[in-house]
Amino acid sequence: MLDRAMTPAGPTDLPVVDVEGLIGLKLQALVNDPRRRRQDEADIVALMRSNLTSLNVPLLERYFALFEQQDELHRFLDEARRQGA
């Protein structure tokens, strides 16, 4: 996730993760601390909803597989699509 971070053009040279990386990091937080589940799930769905047309779903599938959360990916995508309609 962090290896994919890019430095945007502009006044700063700080690397920024892409939306898939941010979703992956939120997923990792959710798995590591289930007390955060409600907020992390809402954040993941909001990120997906805001980027539905450009999401790299195969990359997200790999991230969710790392944490054995493949079913959650599809649930989140379905929810993002419903909210985006």
N, CA, C and O atoms as a GROMACS GRO file, in nm:
protein
  340
    1MET      N    1   0.082  -0.119   0.000
    1MET     CA    2   0.000   0.000   0.000
    1MET      C    3   0.087   0.126   0.000
    1MET      O    4   0.070   0.216  -0.082
    2LEU      N    5   0.180   0.128   0.093
    2LEU     CA    6   0.265   0.247   0.104
    2LEU      C    7   0.365   0.256  -0.011
    2LEU      O    8   0.407   0.365  -0.048
    3ASP      N    9   0.403   0.141  -0.068
    3ASP     CA   10   0.495   0.143  -0.182
    3ASP      C   11   0.432   0.210  -0.303
    3ASP      O   12   0.503   0.259  -0.390
    4ARG      N   13   0.299   0.212  -0.310
    4ARG     CA   14   0.230   0.274  -0.423
    4ARG      C   15   0.210   0.425  -0.405
    4ARG      O   16   0.163   0.493  -0.496
    5ALA      N   17   0.247   0.478  -0.287
    5ALA     CA   18   0.228   0.621  -0.260
    5ALA      C   19   0.307   0.703  -0.362
    5ALA      O   20   0.418   0.668  -0.400
    6MET      N   21   0.245   0.813  -0.405
    6MET     CA   22   0.306   0.898  -0.506
    6MET      C   23   0.322   1.039  -0.450
    6MET      O   24   0.248   1.081  -0.361
    7THR      N   25   0.417   1.110  -0.504
    7THR     CA   26   0.437   1.249  -0.465
    7THR      C   27   0.366   1.336  -0.567
    7THR      O   28   0.404   1.339  -0.684
    8PRO      N   29   0.261   1.408  -0.524
    8PRO     CA   30   0.187   1.493  -0.619
    8PRO      C   31   0.267   1.617  -0.654
    8PRO      O   32   0.356   1.659  -0.580
    9ALA      N   33   0.234   1.675  -0.768
    9ALA     CA   34   0.297   1.802  -0.805
    9ALA      C   35   0.245   1.909  -0.712
    9ALA      O   36   0.127   1.913  -0.679
   10GLY      N   37   0.332   1.995  -0.669
   10GLY     CA   38   0.290   2.104  -0.582
   10GLY      C   39   0.400   2.143  -0.486
   10GLY      O   40   0.515   2.102  -0.501
   11PRO      N   41   0.364   2.223  -0.386
   11PRO     CA   42   0.464   2.278  -0.297
   11PRO      C   43   0.524   2.179  -0.198
   11PRO      O   44   0.625   2.209  -0.133
   12THR      N   45   0.466   2.062  -0.185
   12THR     CA   46   0.516   1.964  -0.089
   12THR      C   47   0.569   1.841  -0.160
   12THR      O   48   0.527   1.810  -0.272
   13ASP      N   49   0.661   1.773  -0.098
   13ASP     CA   50   0.713   1.651  -0.160
   13ASP      C   51   0.683   1.530  -0.072
   13ASP      O   52   0.760   1.434  -0.069
   14LEU      N   53   0.570   1.536  -0.001
   14LEU     CA   54   0.527   1.424   0.081
   14LEU      C   55   0.450   1.324  -0.003
   14LEU      O   56   0.361   1.363  -0.079
   15PRO      N   57   0.483   1.197   0.008
   15PRO     CA   58   0.407   1.096  -0.066
   15PRO      C   59   0.265   1.084  -0.013
   15PRO      O   60   0.240   1.100   0.106
   16VAL      N   61   0.173   1.055  -0.103
   16VAL     CA   62   0.031   1.041  -0.071
   16VAL      C   63  -0.016   0.906  -0.123
   16VAL      O   64   0.011   0.868  -0.236
   17VAL      N   65  -0.089   0.833  -0.037
   17VAL     CA   66  -0.142   0.704  -0.082
   17VAL      C   67  -0.264   0.727  -0.170
   17VAL      O   68  -0.335   0.826  -0.155
   18ASP      N   69  -0.287   0.636  -0.261
   18ASP     CA   70  -0.406   0.645  -0.346
   18ASP      C   71  -0.527   0.596  -0.267
   18ASP      O   72  -0.513   0.548  -0.155
   19VAL      N   73  -0.644   0.609  -0.326
   19VAL     CA   74  -0.768   0.574  -0.255
   19VAL      C   75  -0.769   0.426  -0.218
   19VAL      O   76  -0.817   0.390  -0.110
   20GLU      N   77  -0.718   0.340  -0.305
   20GLU     CA   78  -0.714   0.198  -0.273
   20GLU      C   79  -0.623   0.173  -0.152
   20GLU      O   80  -0.655   0.091  -0.066
   21GLY      N   81  -0.511   0.244  -0.146
   21GLY     CA   82  -0.421   0.230  -0.032
   21GLY      C   83  -0.485   0.279   0.096
   21GLY      O   84  -0.469   0.218   0.202
   22LEU      N   85  -0.558   0.389   0.087
   22LEU     CA   86  -0.628   0.442   0.205
   22LEU      C   87  -0.735   0.344   0.253
   22LEU      O   88  -0.751   0.323   0.373
   23ILE      N   89  -0.807   0.285   0.159
   23ILE     CA   90  -0.906   0.183   0.195
   23ILE      C   91  -0.837   0.065   0.260
   23ILE      O   92  -0.886   0.011   0.360
   24GLY      N   93  -0.724   0.023   0.205
   24GLY     CA   94  -0.649  -0.087   0.264
   24GLY      C   95  -0.601  -0.057   0.404
   24GLY      O   96  -0.605  -0.144   0.491
   25LEU      N   97  -0.557   0.065   0.428
   25LEU     CA   98  -0.512   0.104   0.562
   25LEU      C   99  -0.630   0.110   0.660
   25LEU      O  100  -0.616   0.071   0.776
   26LYS      N  101  -0.745   0.158   0.612
   26LYS     CA  102  -0.865   0.158   0.697
   26LYS      C  103  -0.907   0.015   0.729
   26LYS      O  104  -0.950  -0.014   0.841
   27LEU      N  105  -0.895  -0.075   0.632
   27LEU     CA  106  -0.927  -0.215   0.654
   27LEU      C  107  -0.834  -0.275   0.759
   27LEU      O  108  -0.878  -0.348   0.848
   28GLN      N  109  -0.707  -0.245   0.749
   28GLN     CA  110  -0.610  -0.295   0.846
   28GLN      C  111  -0.645  -0.244   0.987
   28GLN      O  112  -0.638  -0.319   1.084
   29ALA      N  113  -0.681  -0.117   0.997
   29ALA     CA  114  -0.720  -0.060   1.127
   29ALA      C  115  -0.843  -0.131   1.182
   29ALA      O  116  -0.850  -0.161   1.301
   30LEU      N  117  -0.940  -0.158   1.095
   30LEU     CA  118  -1.063  -0.225   1.135
   30LEU      C  119  -1.033  -0.365   1.189
   30LEU      O  120  -1.088  -0.405   1.292
   31VAL      N  121  -0.946  -0.437   1.121
   31VAL     CA  122  -0.911  -0.573   1.163
   31VAL      C  123  -0.830  -0.570   1.293
   31VAL      O  124  -0.851  -0.655   1.380
   32ASN      N  125  -0.740  -0.475   1.305
   32ASN     CA  126  -0.654  -0.468   1.423
   32ASN      C  127  -0.726  -0.419   1.548
   32ASN      O  128  -0.687  -0.454   1.659
   33ASP      N  129  -0.830  -0.340   1.532
   33ASP     CA  130  -0.902  -0.285   1.647
   33ASP      C  131  -1.052  -0.285   1.618
   33ASP      O  132  -1.106  -0.184   1.571
   34PRO      N  133  -1.119  -0.396   1.646
   34PRO     CA  134  -1.261  -0.407   1.614
   34PRO      C  135  -1.349  -0.301   1.681
   34PRO      O  136  -1.462  -0.278   1.637
   35ARG      N  137  -1.300  -0.236   1.785
   35ARG     CA  138  -1.379  -0.129   1.848
   35ARG      C  139  -1.402  -0.013   1.751
   35ARG      O  140  -1.496   0.065   1.768
   36ARG      N  141  -1.316  -0.002   1.650
   36ARG     CA  142  -1.326   0.105   1.550
   36ARG      C  143  -1.416   0.067   1.433
   36ARG      O  144  -1.433   0.146   1.340
   37ARG      N  145  -1.472  -0.050   1.436
   37ARG     CA  146  -1.540  -0.108   1.320
   37ARG      C  147  -1.642  -0.014   1.256
   37ARG      O  148  -1.640   0.007   1.134
   38ARG      N  149  -1.730   0.041   1.335
   38ARG     CA  150  -1.838   0.125   1.279
   38ARG      C  151  -1.781   0.241   1.199
   38ARG      O  152  -1.824   0.265   1.086
   39GLN      N  153  -1.685   0.313   1.255
   39GLN     CA  154  -1.629   0.429   1.186
   39GLN      C  155  -1.546   0.388   1.064
   39GLN      O  156  -1.557   0.450   0.958
   40ASP      N  157  -1.463   0.284   1.080
   40ASP     CA  158  -1.381   0.241   0.966
   40ASP      C  159  -1.466   0.190   0.851
   40ASP      O  160  -1.436   0.217   0.735
   41GLU      N  161  -1.571   0.116   0.881
   41GLU     CA  162  -1.661   0.069   0.775
   41GLU      C  163  -1.725   0.188   0.704
   41GLU      O  164  -1.732   0.191   0.581
   42ALA      N  165  -1.772   0.286   0.781
   42ALA     CA  166  -1.834   0.404   0.720
   42ALA      C  167  -1.733   0.479   0.632
   42ALA      O  168  -1.768   0.526   0.524
   43ASP      N  169  -1.610   0.489   0.678
   43ASP     CA  170  -1.506   0.556   0.600
   43ASP      C  171  -1.478   0.481   0.471
   43ASP      O  172  -1.464   0.543   0.365
   44ILE      N  173  -1.468   0.349   0.479
   44ILE     CA  174  -1.440   0.268   0.360
   44ILE      C  175  -1.552   0.285   0.258
   44ILE      O  176  -1.526   0.305   0.139
   45VAL      N  177  -1.675   0.276   0.302
   45VAL     CA  178  -1.789   0.290   0.210
   45VAL      C  179  -1.791   0.430   0.148
   45VAL      O  180  -1.818   0.445   0.029
   46ALA      N  181  -1.764   0.531   0.228
   46ALA     CA  182  -1.762   0.669   0.176
   46ALA      C  183  -1.651   0.685   0.072
   46ALA      O  184  -1.672   0.750  -0.031
   47LEU      N  185  -1.534   0.629   0.096
   47LEU     CA  186  -1.426   0.637  -0.001
   47LEU      C  187  -1.463   0.565  -0.131
   47LEU      O  188  -1.436   0.614  -0.240
   48MET      N  189  -1.524   0.450  -0.117
   48MET     CA  190  -1.567   0.375  -0.236
   48MET      C  191  -1.674   0.452  -0.312
   48MET      O  192  -1.667   0.463  -0.434
   49ARG      N  193  -1.773   0.505  -0.241
   49ARG     CA  194  -1.882   0.580  -0.305
   49ARG      C  195  -1.828   0.699  -0.382
   49ARG      O  196  -1.875   0.729  -0.492
   50SER      N  197  -1.730   0.768  -0.327
   50SER     CA  198  -1.674   0.887  -0.391
   50SER      C  199  -1.584   0.855  -0.509
   50SER      O  200  -1.550   0.944  -0.588
   51ASN      N  201  -1.545   0.729  -0.523
   51ASN     CA  202  -1.449   0.691  -0.628
   51ASN      C  203  -1.495   0.570  -0.707
   51ASN      O  204  -1.412   0.499  -0.764
   52LEU      N  205  -1.624   0.544  -0.712
   52LEU     CA  206  -1.676   0.422  -0.775
   52LEU      C  207  -1.627   0.401  -0.917
   52LEU      O  208  -1.594   0.288  -0.955
   53THR      N  209  -1.622   0.505  -0.995
   53THR     CA  210  -1.589   0.488  -1.137
   53THR      C  211  -1.440   0.464  -1.161
   53THR      O  212  -1.402   0.419  -1.269
   54SER      N  213  -1.357   0.492  -1.062
   54SER     CA  214  -1.212   0.478  -1.084
   54SER      C  215  -1.145   0.377  -0.993
   54SER      O  216  -1.023   0.361  -0.998
   55LEU      N  217  -1.222   0.307  -0.909
   55LEU     CA  218  -1.162   0.212  -0.816
   55LEU      C  219  -1.094   0.098  -0.889
   55LEU      O  220  -1.146   0.044  -0.987
   56ASN      N  221  -0.977   0.061  -0.840
   56ASN     CA  222  -0.905  -0.055  -0.890
   56ASN      C  223  -0.952  -0.175  -0.805
   56ASN      O  224  -0.889  -0.210  -0.706
   57VAL      N  225  -1.062  -0.236  -0.847
   57VAL     CA  226  -1.124  -0.344  -0.769
   57VAL      C  227  -1.031  -0.465  -0.758
   57VAL      O  228  -1.025  -0.524  -0.649
   58PRO      N  229  -0.959  -0.506  -0.862
   58PRO     CA  230  -0.867  -0.620  -0.844
   58PRO      C  231  -0.761  -0.593  -0.735
   58PRO      O  232  -0.724  -0.684  -0.661
   59LEU      N  233  -0.715  -0.470  -0.724
   59LEU     CA  234  -0.619  -0.436  -0.619
   59LEU      C  235  -0.686  -0.444  -0.482
   59LEU      O  236  -0.628  -0.497  -0.388
   60LEU      N  237  -0.809  -0.392  -0.472
   60LEU     CA  238  -0.882  -0.403  -0.346
   60LEU      C  239  -0.908  -0.549  -0.309
   60LEU      O  240  -0.902  -0.584  -0.192
   61GLU      N  241  -0.935  -0.632  -0.408
   61GLU     CA  242  -0.955  -0.775  -0.381
   61GLU      C  243  -0.830  -0.835  -0.318
   61GLU      O  244  -0.841  -0.918  -0.227
   62ARG      N  245  -0.713  -0.795  -0.364
   62ARG     CA  246  -0.587  -0.845  -0.304
   62ARG      C  247  -0.573  -0.797  -0.161
   62ARG      O  248  -0.537  -0.874  -0.072
   63TYR      N  249  -0.601  -0.669  -0.138
   63TYR     CA  250  -0.591  -0.615  -0.002
   63TYR      C  251  -0.687  -0.686   0.093
   63TYR      O  252  -0.649  -0.724   0.204
   64PHE      N  253  -0.811  -0.704   0.051
   64PHE     CA  254  -0.911  -0.767   0.137
   64PHE      C  255  -0.877  -0.914   0.159
   64PHE      O  256  -0.906  -0.969   0.266
   65ALA      N  257  -0.816  -0.980   0.060
   65ALA     CA  258  -0.774  -1.119   0.077
   65ALA      C  259  -0.663  -1.131   0.181
   65ALA      O  260  -0.658  -1.229   0.256
   66LEU      N  261  -0.575  -1.031   0.187
   66LEU     CA  262  -0.467  -1.033   0.287
   66LEU      C  263  -0.523  -1.044   0.429
   66LEU      O  264  -0.462  -1.107   0.516
   67PHE      N  265  -0.639  -0.985   0.451
   67PHE     CA  266  -0.700  -0.985   0.583
   67PHE      C  267  -0.819  -1.081   0.592
   67PHE      O  268  -0.896  -1.078   0.688
   68GLU      N  269  -0.833  -1.167   0.489
   68GLU     CA  270  -0.942  -1.266   0.483
   68GLU      C  271  -1.078  -1.199   0.499
   68GLU      O  272  -1.162  -1.245   0.576
   69GLN      N  273  -1.098  -1.090   0.426
   69GLN     CA  274  -1.220  -1.010   0.435
   69GLN      C  275  -1.288  -0.993   0.299
   69GLN      O  276  -1.352  -0.891   0.274
   70GLN      N  277  -1.274  -1.092   0.210
   70GLN     CA  278  -1.329  -1.080   0.075
   70GLN      C  279  -1.479  -1.054   0.074
   70GLN      O  280  -1.527  -0.974  -0.006
   71ASP      N  281  -1.553  -1.119   0.162
   71ASP     CA  282  -1.698  -1.097   0.166
   71ASP      C  283  -1.730  -0.953   0.204
   71ASP      O  284  -1.827  -0.896   0.153
   72GLU      N  285  -1.650  -0.895   0.291
   72GLU     CA  286  -1.671  -0.757   0.332
   72GLU      C  287  -1.652  -0.662   0.214
   72GLU      O  288  -1.724  -0.563   0.202
   73LEU      N  289  -1.555  -0.689   0.128
   73LEU     CA  290  -1.533  -0.604   0.011
   73LEU      C  291  -1.660  -0.593  -0.070
   73LEU      O  292  -1.700  -0.483  -0.107
   74HIS      N  293  -1.722  -0.704  -0.097
   74HIS     CA  294  -1.842  -0.702  -0.182
   74HIS      C  295  -1.959  -0.635  -0.109
   74HIS      O  296  -2.041  -0.567  -0.172
   75ARG      N  297  -1.968  -0.654   0.020
   75ARG     CA  298  -2.072  -0.586   0.097
   75ARG      C  299  -2.051  -0.435   0.094
   75ARG      O  300  -2.146  -0.359   0.076
   76PHE      N  301  -1.925  -0.391   0.111
   76PHE     CA  302  -1.895  -0.248   0.108
   76PHE      C  303  -1.922  -0.188  -0.030
   76PHE      O  304  -1.979  -0.080  -0.041
   77LEU      N  305  -1.882  -0.259  -0.135
   77LEU     CA  306  -1.907  -0.211  -0.271
   77LEU      C  307  -2.056  -0.200  -0.299
   77LEU      O  308  -2.102  -0.101  -0.356
   78ASP      N  309  -2.132  -0.300  -0.258
   78ASP     CA  310  -2.278  -0.295  -0.278
   78ASP      C  311  -2.338  -0.177  -0.204
   78ASP      O  312  -2.424  -0.106  -0.258
   79GLU      N  313  -2.295  -0.154  -0.082
   79GLU     CA  314  -2.348  -0.041  -0.004
   79GLU      C  315  -2.309   0.092  -0.069
   79GLU      O  316  -2.391   0.184  -0.076
   80ALA      N  317  -2.186   0.102  -0.116
   80ALA     CA  318  -2.141   0.227  -0.182
   80ALA      C  319  -2.223   0.253  -0.308
   80ALA      O  320  -2.259   0.367  -0.336
   81ARG      N  321  -2.253   0.148  -0.383
   81ARG     CA  322  -2.334   0.163  -0.505
   81ARG      C  323  -2.477   0.207  -0.471
   81ARG      O  324  -2.534   0.294  -0.538
   82ARG      N  325  -2.533   0.148  -0.367
   82ARG     CA  326  -2.669   0.188  -0.325
   82ARG      C  327  -2.673   0.332  -0.280
   82ARG      O  328  -2.765   0.406  -0.315
   83GLN      N  329  -2.574   0.373  -0.203
   83GLN     CA  330  -2.570   0.511  -0.153
   83GLN      C  331  -2.541   0.610  -0.265
   83GLN      O  332  -2.582   0.726  -0.258
   84GLY      N  333  -2.470   0.564  -0.368
   84GLY     CA  334  -2.435   0.653  -0.478
   84GLY      C  335  -2.547   0.670  -0.580
   84GLY      O  336  -2.542   0.761  -0.663
   85ALA      N  337  -2.646   0.584  -0.572
   85ALA     CA  338  -2.756   0.588  -0.669
   85ALA      C  339  -2.852   0.702  -0.641
   85ALA      O  340  -2.950   0.720  -0.713
   0.00000   0.00000   0.00000
